[in-house]
Amino acid sequence: MKKWLMVIFMGALVTTTSACGSGGSDKPGSKEKQTTKDGKTIVTLSIQEATPFYQSLEKKFEAKYPDIDLQIKSYKNMGEQWDSGDYEKYKKTTNTAMLSGKGADIIEVGGLPVEEYVNKHLLLNMNDLMKQDKTLNTNDLQTSILDALKLSGGMYTIPSGFFLRAFVGDGNVIKNSGVKVDDKNWNWKEFEATSKELIQQAGKSGKRQLYALANNPPEVTLQEMAVDNYTEFVDSTSKTSTFDGPAFIELMQQIKQMYDEKIMTSNQAEMGNQLFYSTVLFSPTDFVDGPYSYFENPLLLQKPHTGKAGGMRIIPSSQFAIQAKSPVKEEAWKFIAFLLSDEAQSLQEREGFSLLTSVNNKKLDEVQVKVKDGAYKLPDGKTAKVPDDAFMQFKQLVQSADQYAELDGKVISLIGEEGLSFFSGQKSAEEVAKLIQNRATTYLNE
């Protein structure tokens, strides 16, 4: 499976465990505060899968707050395999627990219907807690990330880190062609026209066959474009979709045309024969490891888009929420605040970019020093050659990342499944769009 698609499904296949014990109360489904034999307050955390990060996080958190016993419940143990029914089992179990108020105090909610939980007042709005907490260095926080994840103006989820969707171009080919690339304003139609011109100009200089994008079949390209424009086709609040409308039909036809005209190809392009590529940056080092392995002079560009331009698209590595009926909200918030501390954000086992600007910048500064000393090696073993001013751009790109839309991996999956029959010539775009619409409608209203 392609790496970008894996990230999408990782977001959809988030799993947590069922509830910890509840006590009696005057409110249906509410719990009483629980303590250990030695008087520690029990806080339960439900996660999808046990990892070394959570082990380290638990140890450090309990060392800082010895009066709290953090009890982590995982749906999967470390190294356990997922099967096809795991996500649905998890979703059903978690929804039942959430609706009854019997779930964990803190829940990893990536891939779950967070907006639905918010509408039903099942999650705690952490806005005021964030403003009042004196332990947080708010000036260092990546506020653009936190703001992008807000729902109805409220802060209901906070991630442990994030990944970035990047779009990279061959700076040498673009510069030598003289073709203007207006990435701040281009949509996919303009991307197609620009790519045609770049390929034609490169052909005049005797360069071999170039492709704008390579290595992905058209149905995967359709999925990626659907992810980038998810809110244009799906309204999560009303649980409706418009895949049978002219915009999605036109998108499918345009993709097919670009493959038919060999602007894009499913085949593996040889090094130097690809103008652009789309990738996920999993950490600050990926600004160098990927782009400078593909191109001598990579350009980090705004991806073709509809609507106004913005920063890079955010993919949260994990998202945590506090259950509204938790009897230990204060202690649960201490965990969330600790998650945003330098101590937790600097843990080697934590995945993704940090929620702290200083942590990201420190990592980039370390890479920059190694590059200047000739000691930084690319994955292929070659010495990385990155100009100093590129690192300033990397920092600015991380700081400006602000694009995010809650999406459902099942919807993205069915787009690829049905889209294949159009790109293989078995069905028309209209027929496939209708099939996607019917399946999406059924699924969204289950």
N, C-alpha and C positions, 0 to 999 in steps of 0.2 A: 504494500500500500504506500502511496506517495506520502512523504513526510508531512506536507501541509494538511492532507486529509486526515492523517492520524491524529493531528492536533485537534481537529474539529471533533472527531469521534471521542477523543480523550475527554473533551468537554461535555459530550453527551453521555458518556459511560461512567459518570461520577456516581459512586455508590456509598451509602452509609448504612449503619446498622439500625436495628429497631431500638425501641425506647429502653431507658434504664428505669428502675423502679420508681413508682409514684406513690405519694402519700395522700391521705385524705385532706379535703379542703372544702370551703364553702362555695367554691366555683367549680363547675363541671370541667373535668379534664386538667385542672391545675395540679401542681405538685407542691409538696412541702420540702423545705431545705433539708438536705441529708448531710450527715457528718460521719466521719470514721470513729472508731472506738477511742482514738486519742484526740478527738475533737476537731479534726481538720474538716473544712467545708468541701464537700464533693462537688466537682464540676465535671460534667460529662461532655466529651467531644466526639462527634460521629464523623468518620472520614471514609473515603472510598477504599483506600488501600494503605496498609502499614508500610512505611518507608523509613530509612535511617533519619530523614529530616524530622519526622515526628518524634522519634526516639530522643534525638538531641534536644528538640524543642521542649518536650515534656521535662527532661532532666533540668534544663536551665530555668524554665519557668518555675518549677517547684523549688528550686534553690533560691530564687528571688522571693517567692511567696510560700514560705514553709507552712503557712496556715491553710493552704489549699491543696487538695488532692485531685489532680487532673487525671481523670479516667478516660482513656482513649479507646473507643470501640471502632473497629474497622470491619468493613464488609468483606474484604479480601486480606488474607495474610500476605506477608512479603513473598513475592515470587509466584503466587498462585495465578493460574491462567483464568481468563474470562471466557465464558461461553455465550452463545447468542442470546440466551434468555436472561442473562444476569441483569441487564439494564431494566427490563420490564419488571422483573421481580423486585428489584431495588426501588423503582419508582412507586410501585403499588404499596410496598411496605412503608416507605417513607411518607407517602401521602396520607396513609391511614394514621400513622403516628402523629404527623403534623396536625391533621384535622382534629384529633382527639386531645392534643396538647401533651402527649406522652413521649414525645421524641426527646433527643438529647438537648442539653442546654445550648451547645454550640454545634452547628451543623455545617458540613462542607456541602454547598448547594450548587456547584457548577453542574449544568445540564438538567437541573430541576426547574419546575415552573415557578421561578422566583416571583414574577409579576403577579401570578395568581395568589401566591402566599401573601404578598404585600396587600393585594386588594381585599383579602380575607383577614387582614390584621394579625397574621400569624408570626411575623418577624418584627424585631425591635428596630425602630429608627435610631441609629447611632449618631445622628447629627449633633445633638446637645452633648452627649458624652464625649465626642471628639473635641468640641469647643472647650469643654470644662477641664479636660485632662491636662494637668501640668507636667506630666512625665513625657509628653510628646513634643518633639521639636518640629512644630508645624511648618516652619520655614524650610525645612529639609524634605518635607513630604512631597511626593509627586502628585500634587493636587489635581492635575489634569486627568490622571488615571482615576482617582477617587471620584471626581466630578462626572466622568464619563459613565461610571457604573451606577450613578444615582437613578432612582426611580421615583417619579412624582415629586422630585425635589428632596427626597429622603435618602439617607445613606443606610441601606439595609444589608449590604454585603461589602466585605473588605477582602481583597486578595492577599495572598502571601507573596506574590510576585506576578510577573506578566511576560508574555512573549510579544513580538512585533511582526506584523506582516510587512515585508519590504518588497520593493520593485527595483531591480537593478539593470542598468543599461551599459553597453560597451562604449565608454567615453571616447576612445580613439576613433571608432567608426563614425560616431555621431559628429565629432569635431571635424574630421577630415571630409565628411560629406557636404558640410555646409547647410545641412537641413536643420531647420529650427524645430526643436522639440519643446512644445509648450505644455509641460507636464502638470502645471498648476491648473490648467483649464481643459485638458483633453478628456473626451469620453472614448468609448471603444470604437466608434466610427472614425474619429480623428486619429486614434491610435493606428487603425488599419491604413488610413491614407498616409500617415507619417511613415509607417513601416514599409509600405510600397515604395515610397520615394527613397528611403534609405537603402533598400535592396537594389533599386535601379541604379542609384549613384555608385554603390559599391561594385555593381556589375560592370560599370564603365571602366573601373580601374583594374579589371581582370580578376577580381576576388571570386572565390568559389561560391556556390549556392549558399545564400544566407536565409535564415528563418527568423521571424520576429520572436516566436516562442517555439520551443520544441519539448520532446520527451513526455508529453501528456496527451492521451486520446481526447477527442472533442467533448465526450460526456464529462470528463473530469474538469476540463476548462469551463464547461457550463456550470458545474457545481461551484467552482471557485468564484465565478462571476455572480452566481446566485447568493453566495455568502457575502460578497462585497456589497450587494444591493438587496439584502434580505428584507429590510423594512419596506422596500418598494413593492415587494410581492406578498409579504405576510404581515398581517396586523395581529400581533399576539394578544392584544387586549380583547378584541372582538372575535378572535379565533377564526378569522377569515383570510382568504388568499385570492390572488388574481393571476394565477399562472396561465389561465386561458385567455388573458387579455393580449392586446396587440404588442405591448412592450416586451413581454417574455417570448412571444412567438418571433418577433423581430430579432431578439437576442439569439435565439437558436439558429435562425436563418443566417445571421451575420457570422456566427462562429463557423457554421458549415461552409460558407463562402470563403472564409479565410483559410480553412483547411484545403478546400478544393483548389484554391489559387496558390497553394503552397506558401502562403504567408506564415502559416503555422504547420507544424508536423507532429505526428505521434511518435515518429522515429527519434532515436538518440542522435542528436547533432554532434558533429565533431567539434573539438575545442576551437573556438574562433569562428564558428559558423552560426552562432546564435546571438541575436542583437540584444535581447532582454531575457530576464528570468525572474520569476516570482518565488519568494522563499520566506520561511519563517526564521526570524532571529531569536534564538533561545537564550542568549546571554550577550553581554557586551563584546566578548571576543568574536562573536559571529559577524560583527561589522567588518572584521578583517578576514577571518578564515574562509568565508564563502565568497564574497565579492572579489577579493584579490586572488582567489584560486581560479575564478572564471575569467576575469578580465585584468589586463595590465593597468588600466585606468577606469575603474568602475564608477558609474554615476548612480547615486541613490536618488530615485525619482518618485514623484507622486504617482500612484497607480491610476490608470484610466478610471474615471468615476462619473457618476451622475450627481447633479447637485453641486453645491459649493465645495471647494477644496478644503482639506483639513490635514491634520497630521497623520502619522501611520496608524493602521488599525491595531487595536489592542486585543490580545487573547489572554485572559487571566489564566494563570497556572493553577490556581485554586481560589475558591471564594468561600468566605465564612460568614455565617449569619447567627444571630442570637435569637433563640425562640422567645416570642413575646410573653409566653406564660412561664418562662423559667423563673424559679424562685431565687436564683442566684445570679441575677442580671449584673450586679456590681462586680462579682468575682469573674463572671464570664467576660465582662468588658476589660478587666485587668489582663486577661489572656489576649484579647484582640489588640490592646495597646502594646503589650509585650511583643506581639507579632510584628508590630511596626517599629520596634526599637532597633537601634544599631546592633545590639547583641544578637537578636534573632535574624535580622536582615543580612547580617554578615556570615551566618552559618554556611559552611561550605556545602552542606547537603541540600540547601534550599535551591529550588529550580527557578530559572527565569531572571529577568531584570529585577532590580530592587525597587521597592516603594520609596527608598531614600535616594535623593540625588547624589549625596556624598558617596554612597556605596558604589553606585554606577560609575561616577567620575573617577573614583579611586582605582577601579578595575581598568578603566580606559587609560588612565595615566600610567599604570603598570605596563600595559601593552605598548603604549607609546614609547616608554623608556627602552623596552626590549627591542622594539623596531629600530629605534635610533642607534642602538648598540649592535644591530645586525644579529641579535640573538633570538628573534621571534621567527619561528618556523611555521609555514602553512601546513595543512594536513598532508600535502603531497611531499613534504620535506624541504621545499624551496624556501629561501629566505624572503620574508615579507618586505615589500617596499611600499610604504604608505607615507604620503606627504604629511607634515605636521598639521597643516590646516584642516586635513580631513578629520582629525580627532575632535576639533571644535565643532564640526558639522555633526559628527556622531552624537555628541553631547546635546546639541540643539534638537536633533531629531527625537531623542529619547524624551527630552523635556516637553516637546510639542505634541507628542502622541495623544490623541484625544478621540479617535474614532472607535465606537463600540456599538454593537447591537446584539441583544440576547437572541440566540438562534437555537433551533432544534435540529440536532444531528440526523434524526429520523427523516425529516423533511428533505434535507440535503441528500441523504442516501437515496430516497425514492426518485429524486430528480435525475440522478445518475442512472438508476436502473431503467427508468422509462425513456430517458434521453437517448440511450444507446440505439433504440429501434428507429429513431429519426436519423441519426448520423450514419446508420448502416443502410438506410434507404428502404426500410421495411414499412415505415409509416410516415405520414405527412407531419409537418410541424404542428398544424392545428389539431390533428388527432392526438399527438403526444402531449401537447399542452393541456388538452381536455382530460387525458388520463392522469396527468400529474395533478391537475386541479381537483379531480374527484378523489384521488387518494389522499391528497393533502387535507382537503375538507373533512374527510372521514376521520383521519388521524387527529387533526386539531380539535375535533369535537368529541373525541372519545372520553 
